[in-house]
């Protein structure tokens, strides 16, 4: 286990590809809301990308949010949320939110690094992704008010080119052509897919995984899914 963590950490601490990696899974249109915001006034938020081993495979947890009258209703995302007074860092925000949402104990995690930030125009948040690793398989305790389902996704599956598809939808009167990761019946797209793309770009040459993310898959040549 410690050797594998060393290999993962080495891969994850390579120079960040940033916008180039995020763009690979970016929708053709990123703003579909009714109110335009000024990015200079954006609110801060953080999400946690947690690597843990389950059985023989390394996984990351995602959550599906309940349906409600809001910008992220029913969406799939990493655990996380907005900065609150008292948070001392972006990492602190991610760990606090992950504990509140799915019961992850911060004392069992080792921080690896922060990925590139990403602005979300529909909600006016800047997201700061935080990558951590744990040696033990987490025992998740979901908060039913904030979490509909916890989705445990094998990293190897995300790295497979067969996981990438695309859709064309009319969202709020805007035609959006978007690549997405399809995990079982779950669709991971938008900001979460863009963050995931950068995360996977660091792991694509990692010796622990045999599958590689084909960067030629994008919004225009990935298999279309209706």
PyMOL commands that place a pseudoatom at each C-alpha (Angstrom):
pseudoatom trace, name=CA, resn=UNK, resi=1, chain=A, elem=C, hetatm=0, pos=[0.000, 0.000, 0.000]
pseudoatom trace, name=CA, resn=UNK, resi=2, chain=A, elem=C, hetatm=0, pos=[2.699, 2.529, 0.952]
pseudoatom trace, name=CA, resn=UNK, resi=3, chain=A, elem=C, hetatm=0, pos=[4.579, 1.846, -2.281]
pseudoatom trace, name=CA, resn=UNK, resi=4, chain=A, elem=C, hetatm=0, pos=[1.410, 2.450, -4.302]
pseudoatom trace, name=CA, resn=UNK, resi=5, chain=A, elem=C, hetatm=0, pos=[0.744, 5.683, -2.429]
pseudoatom trace, name=CA, resn=UNK, resi=6, chain=A, elem=C, hetatm=0, pos=[4.288, 6.781, -3.212]
pseudoatom trace, name=CA, resn=UNK, resi=7, chain=A, elem=C, hetatm=0, pos=[3.727, 6.068, -6.916]
pseudoatom trace, name=CA, resn=UNK, resi=8, chain=A, elem=C, hetatm=0, pos=[0.396, 7.935, -6.907]
pseudoatom trace, name=CA, resn=UNK, resi=9, chain=A, elem=C, hetatm=0, pos=[1.866, 10.905, -5.076]
pseudoatom trace, name=CA, resn=UNK, resi=10, chain=A, elem=C, hetatm=0, pos=[4.756, 11.134, -7.499]
pseudoatom trace, name=CA, resn=UNK, resi=11, chain=A, elem=C, hetatm=0, pos=[2.349, 11.121, -10.460]
pseudoatom trace, name=CA, resn=UNK, resi=12, chain=A, elem=C, hetatm=0, pos=[-0.012, 13.655, -8.904]
pseudoatom trace, name=CA, resn=UNK, resi=13, chain=A, elem=C, hetatm=0, pos=[2.700, 16.154, -8.044]
pseudoatom trace, name=CA, resn=UNK, resi=14, chain=A, elem=C, hetatm=0, pos=[3.898, 16.580, -11.614]
pseudoatom trace, name=CA, resn=UNK, resi=15, chain=A, elem=C, hetatm=0, pos=[3.379, 20.053, -13.167]
pseudoatom trace, name=CA, resn=UNK, resi=16, chain=A, elem=C, hetatm=0, pos=[-0.292, 20.830, -13.624]
pseudoatom trace, name=CA, resn=UNK, resi=17, chain=A, elem=C, hetatm=0, pos=[-1.629, 20.907, -17.206]
pseudoatom trace, name=CA, resn=UNK, resi=18, chain=A, elem=C, hetatm=0, pos=[-4.262, 23.440, -16.122]
pseudoatom trace, name=CA, resn=UNK, resi=19, chain=A, elem=C, hetatm=0, pos=[-6.698, 24.877, -18.658]
pseudoatom trace, name=CA, resn=UNK, resi=20, chain=A, elem=C, hetatm=0, pos=[-5.537, 22.570, -21.464]
pseudoatom trace, name=CA, resn=UNK, resi=21, chain=A, elem=C, hetatm=0, pos=[-6.641, 19.496, -19.502]
pseudoatom trace, name=CA, resn=UNK, resi=22, chain=A, elem=C, hetatm=0, pos=[-9.858, 21.120, -18.272]
pseudoatom trace, name=CA, resn=UNK, resi=23, chain=A, elem=C, hetatm=0, pos=[-10.815, 22.137, -21.808]
pseudoatom trace, name=CA, resn=UNK, resi=24, chain=A, elem=C, hetatm=0, pos=[-10.815, 18.515, -23.003]
pseudoatom trace, name=CA, resn=UNK, resi=25, chain=A, elem=C, hetatm=0, pos=[-14.048, 17.895, -21.097]
pseudoatom trace, name=CA, resn=UNK, resi=26, chain=A, elem=C, hetatm=0, pos=[-15.537, 21.372, -21.380]
pseudoatom trace, name=CA, resn=UNK, resi=27, chain=A, elem=C, hetatm=0, pos=[-19.050, 21.845, -22.787]
pseudoatom trace, name=CA, resn=UNK, resi=28, chain=A, elem=C, hetatm=0, pos=[-19.325, 23.897, -25.964]
pseudoatom trace, name=CA, resn=UNK, resi=29, chain=A, elem=C, hetatm=0, pos=[-21.267, 26.496, -23.935]
pseudoatom trace, name=CA, resn=UNK, resi=30, chain=A, elem=C, hetatm=0, pos=[-20.489, 26.985, -20.247]
pseudoatom trace, name=CA, resn=UNK, resi=31, chain=A, elem=C, hetatm=0, pos=[-23.044, 29.666, -19.376]
pseudoatom trace, name=CA, resn=UNK, resi=32, chain=A, elem=C, hetatm=0, pos=[-26.701, 28.628, -19.561]
pseudoatom trace, name=CA, resn=UNK, resi=33, chain=A, elem=C, hetatm=0, pos=[-28.091, 30.702, -16.717]
pseudoatom trace, name=CA, resn=UNK, resi=34, chain=A, elem=C, hetatm=0, pos=[-30.240, 33.819, -16.690]
pseudoatom trace, name=CA, resn=UNK, resi=35, chain=A, elem=C, hetatm=0, pos=[-28.002, 36.099, -14.633]
pseudoatom trace, name=CA, resn=UNK, resi=36, chain=A, elem=C, hetatm=0, pos=[-24.484, 37.021, -15.684]
pseudoatom trace, name=CA, resn=UNK, resi=37, chain=A, elem=C, hetatm=0, pos=[-21.883, 37.448, -12.966]
pseudoatom trace, name=CA, resn=UNK, resi=38, chain=A, elem=C, hetatm=0, pos=[-18.573, 39.218, -12.702]
pseudoatom trace, name=CA, resn=UNK, resi=39, chain=A, elem=C, hetatm=0, pos=[-15.807, 36.702, -12.059]
pseudoatom trace, name=CA, resn=UNK, resi=40, chain=A, elem=C, hetatm=0, pos=[-13.987, 39.333, -9.995]
pseudoatom trace, name=CA, resn=UNK, resi=41, chain=A, elem=C, hetatm=0, pos=[-16.819, 39.029, -7.447]
pseudoatom trace, name=CA, resn=UNK, resi=42, chain=A, elem=C, hetatm=0, pos=[-16.932, 35.226, -7.490]
pseudoatom trace, name=CA, resn=UNK, resi=43, chain=A, elem=C, hetatm=0, pos=[-17.354, 33.263, -4.272]
pseudoatom trace, name=CA, resn=UNK, resi=44, chain=A, elem=C, hetatm=0, pos=[-14.752, 30.715, -3.215]
pseudoatom trace, name=CA, resn=UNK, resi=45, chain=A, elem=C, hetatm=0, pos=[-15.438, 27.007, -2.863]
pseudoatom trace, name=CA, resn=UNK, resi=46, chain=A, elem=C, hetatm=0, pos=[-13.475, 23.768, -2.649]
pseudoatom trace, name=CA, resn=UNK, resi=47, chain=A, elem=C, hetatm=0, pos=[-14.036, 20.114, -3.488]
pseudoatom trace, name=CA, resn=UNK, resi=48, chain=A, elem=C, hetatm=0, pos=[-12.265, 17.005, -2.255]
pseudoatom trace, name=CA, resn=UNK, resi=49, chain=A, elem=C, hetatm=0, pos=[-10.843, 14.393, -4.621]
pseudoatom trace, name=CA, resn=UNK, resi=50, chain=A, elem=C, hetatm=0, pos=[-10.134, 11.471, -2.319]
pseudoatom trace, name=CA, resn=UNK, resi=51, chain=A, elem=C, hetatm=0, pos=[-8.113, 8.473, -3.471]
pseudoatom trace, name=CA, resn=UNK, resi=52, chain=A, elem=C, hetatm=0, pos=[-8.674, 5.275, -1.523]
pseudoatom trace, name=CA, resn=UNK, resi=53, chain=A, elem=C, hetatm=0, pos=[-8.271, 1.591, -2.252]
pseudoatom trace, name=CA, resn=UNK, resi=54, chain=A, elem=C, hetatm=0, pos=[-11.309, -0.666, -2.301]
pseudoatom trace, name=CA, resn=UNK, resi=55, chain=A, elem=C, hetatm=0, pos=[-10.488, -4.279, -2.995]
pseudoatom trace, name=CA, resn=UNK, resi=56, chain=A, elem=C, hetatm=0, pos=[-7.770, -4.249, -5.633]
pseudoatom trace, name=CA, resn=UNK, resi=57, chain=A, elem=C, hetatm=0, pos=[-8.695, -0.925, -7.210]
pseudoatom trace, name=CA, resn=UNK, resi=58, chain=A, elem=C, hetatm=0, pos=[-8.146, 2.736, -6.375]
pseudoatom trace, name=CA, resn=UNK, resi=59, chain=A, elem=C, hetatm=0, pos=[-11.380, 4.719, -6.212]
pseudoatom trace, name=CA, resn=UNK, resi=60, chain=A, elem=C, hetatm=0, pos=[-12.648, 8.276, -5.829]
pseudoatom trace, name=CA, resn=UNK, resi=61, chain=A, elem=C, hetatm=0, pos=[-16.052, 9.142, -4.312]
pseudoatom trace, name=CA, resn=UNK, resi=62, chain=A, elem=C, hetatm=0, pos=[-18.576, 11.341, -6.064]
pseudoatom trace, name=CA, resn=UNK, resi=63, chain=A, elem=C, hetatm=0, pos=[-21.953, 12.448, -4.789]
pseudoatom trace, name=CA, resn=UNK, resi=64, chain=A, elem=C, hetatm=0, pos=[-25.275, 12.972, -6.495]
pseudoatom trace, name=CA, resn=UNK, resi=65, chain=A, elem=C, hetatm=0, pos=[-27.139, 15.885, -5.002]
pseudoatom trace, name=CA, resn=UNK, resi=66, chain=A, elem=C, hetatm=0, pos=[-30.893, 15.788, -4.308]
pseudoatom trace, name=CA, resn=UNK, resi=67, chain=A, elem=C, hetatm=0, pos=[-33.214, 17.601, -6.686]
pseudoatom trace, name=CA, resn=UNK, resi=68, chain=A, elem=C, hetatm=0, pos=[-34.083, 21.098, -5.566]
pseudoatom trace, name=CA, resn=UNK, resi=69, chain=A, elem=C, hetatm=0, pos=[-34.748, 24.547, -6.988]
pseudoatom trace, name=CA, resn=UNK, resi=70, chain=A, elem=C, hetatm=0, pos=[-31.157, 25.536, -7.619]
pseudoatom trace, name=CA, resn=UNK, resi=71, chain=A, elem=C, hetatm=0, pos=[-28.241, 25.597, -10.069]
pseudoatom trace, name=CA, resn=UNK, resi=72, chain=A, elem=C, hetatm=0, pos=[-26.814, 22.209, -9.034]
pseudoatom trace, name=CA, resn=UNK, resi=73, chain=A, elem=C, hetatm=0, pos=[-30.041, 20.237, -8.563]
pseudoatom trace, name=CA, resn=UNK, resi=74, chain=A, elem=C, hetatm=0, pos=[-29.478, 16.503, -9.054]
pseudoatom trace, name=CA, resn=UNK, resi=75, chain=A, elem=C, hetatm=0, pos=[-25.951, 17.011, -10.339]
pseudoatom trace, name=CA, resn=UNK, resi=76, chain=A, elem=C, hetatm=0, pos=[-23.010, 14.716, -9.712]
pseudoatom trace, name=CA, resn=UNK, resi=77, chain=A, elem=C, hetatm=0, pos=[-19.979, 16.326, -8.141]
pseudoatom trace, name=CA, resn=UNK, resi=78, chain=A, elem=C, hetatm=0, pos=[-17.091, 15.811, -5.788]
pseudoatom trace, name=CA, resn=UNK, resi=79, chain=A, elem=C, hetatm=0, pos=[-17.944, 16.393, -2.124]
pseudoatom trace, name=CA, resn=UNK, resi=80, chain=A, elem=C, hetatm=0, pos=[-17.363, 20.007, -1.239]
pseudoatom trace, name=CA, resn=UNK, resi=81, chain=A, elem=C, hetatm=0, pos=[-18.936, 23.418, -1.023]
pseudoatom trace, name=CA, resn=UNK, resi=82, chain=A, elem=C, hetatm=0, pos=[-18.515, 27.103, -0.375]
pseudoatom trace, name=CA, resn=UNK, resi=83, chain=A, elem=C, hetatm=0, pos=[-15.968, 28.805, 1.829]
pseudoatom trace, name=CA, resn=UNK, resi=84, chain=A, elem=C, hetatm=0, pos=[-17.307, 29.749, 5.247]
pseudoatom trace, name=CA, resn=UNK, resi=85, chain=A, elem=C, hetatm=0, pos=[-15.985, 32.153, 7.846]
pseudoatom trace, name=CA, resn=UNK, resi=86, chain=A, elem=C, hetatm=0, pos=[-13.594, 30.199, 10.022]
pseudoatom trace, name=CA, resn=UNK, resi=87, chain=A, elem=C, hetatm=0, pos=[-12.104, 28.128, 7.192]
pseudoatom trace, name=CA, resn=UNK, resi=88, chain=A, elem=C, hetatm=0, pos=[-8.355, 28.731, 7.243]
pseudoatom trace, name=CA, resn=UNK, resi=89, chain=A, elem=C, hetatm=0, pos=[-7.604, 27.460, 3.730]
pseudoatom trace, name=CA, resn=UNK, resi=90, chain=A, elem=C, hetatm=0, pos=[-9.160, 25.961, 0.608]
pseudoatom trace, name=CA, resn=UNK, resi=91, chain=A, elem=C, hetatm=0, pos=[-8.181, 22.544, 1.957]
pseudoatom trace, name=CA, resn=UNK, resi=92, chain=A, elem=C, hetatm=0, pos=[-9.976, 23.300, 5.220]
pseudoatom trace, name=CA, resn=UNK, resi=93, chain=A, elem=C, hetatm=0, pos=[-13.147, 24.142, 3.281]
pseudoatom trace, name=CA, resn=UNK, resi=94, chain=A, elem=C, hetatm=0, pos=[-12.991, 20.883, 1.314]
pseudoatom trace, name=CA, resn=UNK, resi=95, chain=A, elem=C, hetatm=0, pos=[-12.355, 18.745, 4.400]
pseudoatom trace, name=CA, resn=UNK, resi=96, chain=A, elem=C, hetatm=0, pos=[-15.093, 20.422, 6.430]
pseudoatom trace, name=CA, resn=UNK, resi=97, chain=A, elem=C, hetatm=0, pos=[-17.627, 20.032, 3.635]
pseudoatom trace, name=CA, resn=UNK, resi=98, chain=A, elem=C, hetatm=0, pos=[-16.628, 16.415, 2.954]
pseudoatom trace, name=CA, resn=UNK, resi=99, chain=A, elem=C, hetatm=0, pos=[-17.130, 15.600, 6.626]
pseudoatom trace, name=CA, resn=UNK, resi=100, chain=A, elem=C, hetatm=0, pos=[-20.526, 17.282, 6.675]
pseudoatom trace, name=CA, resn=UNK, resi=101, chain=A, elem=C, hetatm=0, pos=[-21.701, 15.653, 3.454]
pseudoatom trace, name=CA, resn=UNK, resi=102, chain=A, elem=C, hetatm=0, pos=[-20.344, 12.107, 3.607]
pseudoatom trace, name=CA, resn=UNK, resi=103, chain=A, elem=C, hetatm=0, pos=[-18.643, 11.768, 6.995]
pseudoatom trace, name=CA, resn=UNK, resi=104, chain=A, elem=C, hetatm=0, pos=[-15.004, 11.672, 5.861]
pseudoatom trace, name=CA, resn=UNK, resi=105, chain=A, elem=C, hetatm=0, pos=[-12.617, 12.045, 8.806]
pseudoatom trace, name=CA, resn=UNK, resi=106, chain=A, elem=C, hetatm=0, pos=[-9.889, 14.533, 7.909]
pseudoatom trace, name=CA, resn=UNK, resi=107, chain=A, elem=C, hetatm=0, pos=[-7.467, 12.944, 10.378]
pseudoatom trace, name=CA, resn=UNK, resi=108, chain=A, elem=C, hetatm=0, pos=[-7.312, 9.802, 8.222]
pseudoatom trace, name=CA, resn=UNK, resi=109, chain=A, elem=C, hetatm=0, pos=[-6.295, 11.684, 5.074]
pseudoatom trace, name=CA, resn=UNK, resi=110, chain=A, elem=C, hetatm=0, pos=[-2.973, 12.829, 3.656]
pseudoatom trace, name=CA, resn=UNK, resi=111, chain=A, elem=C, hetatm=0, pos=[-3.002, 15.972, 1.533]
pseudoatom trace, name=CA, resn=UNK, resi=112, chain=A, elem=C, hetatm=0, pos=[-1.304, 15.642, -1.859]
pseudoatom trace, name=CA, resn=UNK, resi=113, chain=A, elem=C, hetatm=0, pos=[-1.921, 18.896, -3.734]
pseudoatom trace, name=CA, resn=UNK, resi=114, chain=A, elem=C, hetatm=0, pos=[-4.346, 21.492, -5.035]
pseudoatom trace, name=CA, resn=UNK, resi=115, chain=A, elem=C, hetatm=0, pos=[-5.340, 21.279, -8.702]
pseudoatom trace, name=CA, resn=UNK, resi=116, chain=A, elem=C, hetatm=0, pos=[-6.026, 24.244, -10.974]
pseudoatom trace, name=CA, resn=UNK, resi=117, chain=A, elem=C, hetatm=0, pos=[-8.951, 26.414, -9.941]
pseudoatom trace, name=CA, resn=UNK, resi=118, chain=A, elem=C, hetatm=0, pos=[-12.045, 26.599, -12.157]
pseudoatom trace, name=CA, resn=UNK, resi=119, chain=A, elem=C, hetatm=0, pos=[-14.659, 29.323, -12.479]
pseudoatom trace, name=CA, resn=UNK, resi=120, chain=A, elem=C, hetatm=0, pos=[-18.309, 28.215, -12.725]
pseudoatom trace, name=CA, resn=UNK, resi=121, chain=A, elem=C, hetatm=0, pos=[-20.268, 30.972, -14.485]
pseudoatom trace, name=CA, resn=UNK, resi=122, chain=A, elem=C, hetatm=0, pos=[-23.779, 29.703, -13.707]
pseudoatom trace, name=CA, resn=UNK, resi=123, chain=A, elem=C, hetatm=0, pos=[-23.286, 29.915, -9.936]
pseudoatom trace, name=CA, resn=UNK, resi=124, chain=A, elem=C, hetatm=0, pos=[-20.427, 32.456, -9.726]
pseudoatom trace, name=CA, resn=UNK, resi=125, chain=A, elem=C, hetatm=0, pos=[-18.109, 30.164, -7.768]
pseudoatom trace, name=CA, resn=UNK, resi=126, chain=A, elem=C, hetatm=0, pos=[-14.393, 29.567, -8.190]
pseudoatom trace, name=CA, resn=UNK, resi=127, chain=A, elem=C, hetatm=0, pos=[-13.646, 25.967, -7.234]
pseudoatom trace, name=CA, resn=UNK, resi=128, chain=A, elem=C, hetatm=0, pos=[-10.304, 24.914, -5.756]
pseudoatom trace, name=CA, resn=UNK, resi=129, chain=A, elem=C, hetatm=0, pos=[-9.940, 21.092, -6.042]
pseudoatom trace, name=CA, resn=UNK, resi=130, chain=A, elem=C, hetatm=0, pos=[-7.997, 19.407, -3.221]
pseudoatom trace, name=CA, resn=UNK, resi=131, chain=A, elem=C, hetatm=0, pos=[-6.456, 15.952, -3.722]
pseudoatom trace, name=CA, resn=UNK, resi=132, chain=A, elem=C, hetatm=0, pos=[-5.978, 13.663, -0.714]
pseudoatom trace, name=CA, resn=UNK, resi=133, chain=A, elem=C, hetatm=0, pos=[-5.115, 9.992, -0.186]
pseudoatom trace, name=CA, resn=UNK, resi=134, chain=A, elem=C, hetatm=0, pos=[-6.088, 7.642, 2.604]
pseudoatom trace, name=CA, resn=UNK, resi=135, chain=A, elem=C, hetatm=0, pos=[-4.612, 4.255, 3.455]
pseudoatom trace, name=CA, resn=UNK, resi=136, chain=A, elem=C, hetatm=0, pos=[-7.923, 2.905, 4.782]
pseudoatom trace, name=CA, resn=UNK, resi=137, chain=A, elem=C, hetatm=0, pos=[-11.212, 2.419, 2.967]
pseudoatom trace, name=CA, resn=UNK, resi=138, chain=A, elem=C, hetatm=0, pos=[-13.571, 5.157, 4.207]
pseudoatom trace, name=CA, resn=UNK, resi=139, chain=A, elem=C, hetatm=0, pos=[-16.841, 4.414, 5.937]
pseudoatom trace, name=CA, resn=UNK, resi=140, chain=A, elem=C, hetatm=0, pos=[-19.196, 6.924, 4.338]
pseudoatom trace, name=CA, resn=UNK, resi=141, chain=A, elem=C, hetatm=0, pos=[-22.026, 8.513, 6.309]
pseudoatom trace, name=CA, resn=UNK, resi=142, chain=A, elem=C, hetatm=0, pos=[-24.099, 10.561, 3.835]
pseudoatom trace, name=CA, resn=UNK, resi=143, chain=A, elem=C, hetatm=0, pos=[-26.129, 13.569, 4.922]
pseudoatom trace, name=CA, resn=UNK, resi=144, chain=A, elem=C, hetatm=0, pos=[-29.521, 12.893, 3.342]
pseudoatom trace, name=CA, resn=UNK, resi=145, chain=A, elem=C, hetatm=0, pos=[-30.240, 16.628, 3.083]
pseudoatom trace, name=CA, resn=UNK, resi=146, chain=A, elem=C, hetatm=0, pos=[-27.237, 17.184, 0.792]
pseudoatom trace, name=CA, resn=UNK, resi=147, chain=A, elem=C, hetatm=0, pos=[-26.505, 13.778, -0.723]
pseudoatom trace, name=CA, resn=UNK, resi=148, chain=A, elem=C, hetatm=0, pos=[-28.858, 11.556, -2.693]
pseudoatom trace, name=CA, resn=UNK, resi=149, chain=A, elem=C, hetatm=0, pos=[-26.260, 8.907, -3.561]
pseudoatom trace, name=CA, resn=UNK, resi=150, chain=A, elem=C, hetatm=0, pos=[-22.548, 8.252, -3.056]
pseudoatom trace, name=CA, resn=UNK, resi=151, chain=A, elem=C, hetatm=0, pos=[-20.877, 6.940, -6.209]
pseudoatom trace, name=CA, resn=UNK, resi=152, chain=A, elem=C, hetatm=0, pos=[-17.613, 5.062, -5.717]
pseudoatom trace, name=CA, resn=UNK, resi=153, chain=A, elem=C, hetatm=0, pos=[-15.761, 5.220, -9.020]
pseudoatom trace, name=CA, resn=UNK, resi=154, chain=A, elem=C, hetatm=0, pos=[-12.674, 3.145, -9.909]
pseudoatom trace, name=CA, resn=UNK, resi=155, chain=A, elem=C, hetatm=0, pos=[-9.932, 5.378, -11.303]
pseudoatom trace, name=CA, resn=UNK, resi=156, chain=A, elem=C, hetatm=0, pos=[-9.117, 2.722, -13.887]
pseudoatom trace, name=CA, resn=UNK, resi=157, chain=A, elem=C, hetatm=0, pos=[-12.663, 2.981, -15.227]
pseudoatom trace, name=CA, resn=UNK, resi=158, chain=A, elem=C, hetatm=0, pos=[-12.421, 6.761, -15.548]
pseudoatom trace, name=CA, resn=UNK, resi=159, chain=A, elem=C, hetatm=0, pos=[-9.162, 6.378, -17.456]
pseudoatom trace, name=CA, resn=UNK, resi=160, chain=A, elem=C, hetatm=0, pos=[-10.768, 4.081, -20.031]
pseudoatom trace, name=CA, resn=UNK, resi=161, chain=A, elem=C, hetatm=0, pos=[-11.605, 5.813, -23.345]
pseudoatom trace, name=CA, resn=UNK, resi=162, chain=A, elem=C, hetatm=0, pos=[-14.872, 3.827, -23.373]
pseudoatom trace, name=CA, resn=UNK, resi=163, chain=A, elem=C, hetatm=0, pos=[-16.058, 5.906, -20.405]
pseudoatom trace, name=CA, resn=UNK, resi=164, chain=A, elem=C, hetatm=0, pos=[-16.117, 9.134, -22.442]
pseudoatom trace, name=CA, resn=UNK, resi=165, chain=A, elem=C, hetatm=0, pos=[-19.254, 10.034, -24.393]
pseudoatom trace, name=CA, resn=UNK, resi=166, chain=A, elem=C, hetatm=0, pos=[-21.001, 13.233, -25.388]
pseudoatom trace, name=CA, resn=UNK, resi=167, chain=A, elem=C, hetatm=0, pos=[-24.503, 14.636, -25.547]
pseudoatom trace, name=CA, resn=UNK, resi=168, chain=A, elem=C, hetatm=0, pos=[-26.272, 17.478, -27.304]
pseudoatom trace, name=CA, resn=UNK, resi=169, chain=A, elem=C, hetatm=0, pos=[-29.008, 19.075, -25.224]
pseudoatom trace, name=CA, resn=UNK, resi=170, chain=A, elem=C, hetatm=0, pos=[-31.121, 22.190, -25.107]
pseudoatom trace, name=CA, resn=UNK, resi=171, chain=A, elem=C, hetatm=0, pos=[-30.517, 23.696, -21.666]
pseudoatom trace, name=CA, resn=UNK, resi=172, chain=A, elem=C, hetatm=0, pos=[-32.509, 26.825, -20.839]
pseudoatom trace, name=CA, resn=UNK, resi=173, chain=A, elem=C, hetatm=0, pos=[-32.842, 27.558, -24.532]
pseudoatom trace, name=CA, resn=UNK, resi=174, chain=A, elem=C, hetatm=0, pos=[-29.132, 27.068, -25.253]
pseudoatom trace, name=CA, resn=UNK, resi=175, chain=A, elem=C, hetatm=0, pos=[-27.860, 24.152, -27.352]
pseudoatom trace, name=CA, resn=UNK, resi=176, chain=A, elem=C, hetatm=0, pos=[-25.005, 22.537, -25.426]
pseudoatom trace, name=CA, resn=UNK, resi=177, chain=A, elem=C, hetatm=0, pos=[-22.647, 19.956, -26.920]
pseudoatom trace, name=CA, resn=UNK, resi=178, chain=A, elem=C, hetatm=0, pos=[-20.836, 18.363, -23.993]
pseudoatom trace, name=CA, resn=UNK, resi=179, chain=A, elem=C, hetatm=0, pos=[-18.438, 15.476, -23.383]
pseudoatom trace, name=CA, resn=UNK, resi=180, chain=A, elem=C, hetatm=0, pos=[-19.056, 13.448, -20.247]
pseudoatom trace, name=CA, resn=UNK, resi=181, chain=A, elem=C, hetatm=0, pos=[-17.860, 10.437, -18.300]
pseudoatom trace, name=CA, resn=UNK, resi=182, chain=A, elem=C, hetatm=0, pos=[-20.462, 7.669, -18.140]
pseudoatom trace, name=CA, resn=UNK, resi=183, chain=A, elem=C, hetatm=0, pos=[-20.098, 5.527, -15.010]
pseudoatom trace, name=CA, resn=UNK, resi=184, chain=A, elem=C, hetatm=0, pos=[-22.797, 2.884, -14.844]
pseudoatom trace, name=CA, resn=UNK, resi=185, chain=A, elem=C, hetatm=0, pos=[-25.914, 5.020, -15.400]
pseudoatom trace, name=CA, resn=UNK, resi=186, chain=A, elem=C, hetatm=0, pos=[-24.367, 8.191, -14.021]
pseudoatom trace, name=CA, resn=UNK, resi=187, chain=A, elem=C, hetatm=0, pos=[-23.379, 11.146, -16.208]
pseudoatom trace, name=CA, resn=UNK, resi=188, chain=A, elem=C, hetatm=0, pos=[-20.423, 13.229, -14.999]
pseudoatom trace, name=CA, resn=UNK, resi=189, chain=A, elem=C, hetatm=0, pos=[-20.138, 16.444, -16.979]
pseudoatom trace, name=CA, resn=UNK, resi=190, chain=A, elem=C, hetatm=0, pos=[-19.575, 20.174, -16.721]
pseudoatom trace, name=CA, resn=UNK, resi=191, chain=A, elem=C, hetatm=0, pos=[-17.231, 21.511, -14.066]
pseudoatom trace, name=CA, resn=UNK, resi=192, chain=A, elem=C, hetatm=0, pos=[-16.873, 18.110, -12.380]
pseudoatom trace, name=CA, resn=UNK, resi=193, chain=A, elem=C, hetatm=0, pos=[-15.777, 16.508, -15.659]
pseudoatom trace, name=CA, resn=UNK, resi=194, chain=A, elem=C, hetatm=0, pos=[-13.341, 19.356, -16.307]
pseudoatom trace, name=CA, resn=UNK, resi=195, chain=A, elem=C, hetatm=0, pos=[-11.775, 18.942, -12.860]
pseudoatom trace, name=CA, resn=UNK, resi=196, chain=A, elem=C, hetatm=0, pos=[-11.690, 15.172, -13.354]
pseudoatom trace, name=CA, resn=UNK, resi=197, chain=A, elem=C, hetatm=0, pos=[-9.920, 15.603, -16.682]
pseudoatom trace, name=CA, resn=UNK, resi=198, chain=A, elem=C, hetatm=0, pos=[-7.008, 17.447, -15.095]
pseudoatom trace, name=CA, resn=UNK, resi=199, chain=A, elem=C, hetatm=0, pos=[-6.840, 14.902, -12.263]
pseudoatom trace, name=CA, resn=UNK, resi=200, chain=A, elem=C, hetatm=0, pos=[-6.742, 12.011, -14.744]
pseudoatom trace, name=CA, resn=UNK, resi=201, chain=A, elem=C, hetatm=0, pos=[-4.175, 13.709, -16.953]
pseudoatom trace, name=CA, resn=UNK, resi=202, chain=A, elem=C, hetatm=0, pos=[-1.721, 13.414, -14.066]
pseudoatom trace, name=CA, resn=UNK, resi=203, chain=A, elem=C, hetatm=0, pos=[-2.480, 9.700, -13.651]
pseudoatom trace, name=CA, resn=UNK, resi=204, chain=A, elem=C, hetatm=0, pos=[-2.671, 8.584, -17.285]
pseudoatom trace, name=CA, resn=UNK, resi=205, chain=A, elem=C, hetatm=0, pos=[0.957, 7.440, -17.354]
pseudoatom trace, name=CA, resn=UNK, resi=206, chain=A, elem=C, hetatm=0, pos=[0.929, 6.069, -13.800]
pseudoatom trace, name=CA, resn=UNK, resi=207, chain=A, elem=C, hetatm=0, pos=[2.180, 2.493, -13.712]
pseudoatom trace, name=CA, resn=UNK, resi=208, chain=A, elem=C, hetatm=0, pos=[-0.681, 1.454, -11.401]
pseudoatom trace, name=CA, resn=UNK, resi=209, chain=A, elem=C, hetatm=0, pos=[-3.201, 1.780, -14.230]
pseudoatom trace, name=CA, resn=UNK, resi=210, chain=A, elem=C, hetatm=0, pos=[-3.062, 0.017, -17.552]
pseudoatom trace, name=CA, resn=UNK, resi=211, chain=A, elem=C, hetatm=0, pos=[-5.774, 2.060, -19.283]
pseudoatom trace, name=CA, resn=UNK, resi=212, chain=A, elem=C, hetatm=0, pos=[-5.038, 5.509, -20.632]
pseudoatom trace, name=CA, resn=UNK, resi=213, chain=A, elem=C, hetatm=0, pos=[-7.284, 8.530, -21.132]
pseudoatom trace, name=CA, resn=UNK, resi=214, chain=A, elem=C, hetatm=0, pos=[-7.463, 9.247, -24.858]
pseudoatom trace, name=CA, resn=UNK, resi=215, chain=A, elem=C, hetatm=0, pos=[-7.208, 13.008, -25.116]
pseudoatom trace, name=CA, resn=UNK, resi=216, chain=A, elem=C, hetatm=0, pos=[-8.482, 12.805, -28.675]
pseudoatom trace, name=CA, resn=UNK, resi=217, chain=A, elem=C, hetatm=0, pos=[-11.945, 12.254, -27.159]
pseudoatom trace, name=CA, resn=UNK, resi=218, chain=A, elem=C, hetatm=0, pos=[-13.690, 15.588, -26.864]
pseudoatom trace, name=CA, resn=UNK, resi=219, chain=A, elem=C, hetatm=0, pos=[-17.042, 17.199, -27.448]
pseudoatom trace, name=CA, resn=UNK, resi=220, chain=A, elem=C, hetatm=0, pos=[-16.836, 16.538, -31.172]
pseudoatom trace, name=CA, resn=UNK, resi=221, chain=A, elem=C, hetatm=0, pos=[-15.513, 13.028, -31.632]
pseudoatom trace, name=CA, resn=UNK, resi=222, chain=A, elem=C, hetatm=0, pos=[-16.507, 11.106, -28.503]
pseudoatom trace, name=CA, resn=UNK, resi=223, chain=A, elem=C, hetatm=0, pos=[-19.402, 8.645, -29.024]
pseudoatom trace, name=CA, resn=UNK, resi=224, chain=A, elem=C, hetatm=0, pos=[-22.735, 10.436, -28.865]
pseudoatom trace, name=CA, resn=UNK, resi=225, chain=A, elem=C, hetatm=0, pos=[-25.192, 9.240, -26.260]
pseudoatom trace, name=CA, resn=UNK, resi=226, chain=A, elem=C, hetatm=0, pos=[-28.902, 10.039, -26.571]
for i in range(1, 226): cmd.bond("trace and resi %d" % i, "trace and resi %d" % (i + 1))
show_as sticks, trace
zoom trace
